[in-house]
Amino acid sequence: MLRQATALRPKRKKASDGLLPSAAHIKQSPNSDHNTGYAVDITHDPENGINCVEMFIKLQEDERVKYLIFQGKIWSQKNGVYAYTGSNPHNKHLHISIRDGYGNDTSEWFPWIGKAKIINKVKANIPKPLPKKKDTK
């Protein structure tokens, strides 16, 4: 998911991105989906095309999503949107928890953003072969 976001918006900020938890996070949140690798935090950066306000709404339609947390709100398919009361209101990033069984699904997460473009494609400047050395014998 983070690779897809970066491919779509290579200049996006990544300061609040997260995948695997720190030891402190595991201690504070032993049941977090980060602990199993089934959660991602993506930095809110609307200036560079990653708008988590929009993502919070659009990702509710994705069957792979277990729950979302952003700006003091949590969404789950079962309960809809309600106030999030955890210690971090998730104002700088969107937390995305992925349902079991979807960990290997690499299909597009952000189809409404568009397709990734090849950035900085450089054509190699291959010189013409050097002339063969004259035999000096």
Secondary structure, DSSP 8 states (H G I E B T S, - for coil): -HHHHHHH-TT---TT-BSS--HHHHHH-TT-GGGGT-EEEEE-BGGGTB-HHHHHHHGGG-TTEEEEEETTEEEETTTEEEE--SS---SSEEEEEE-TT-TT--S-S-GGG------S-----------------
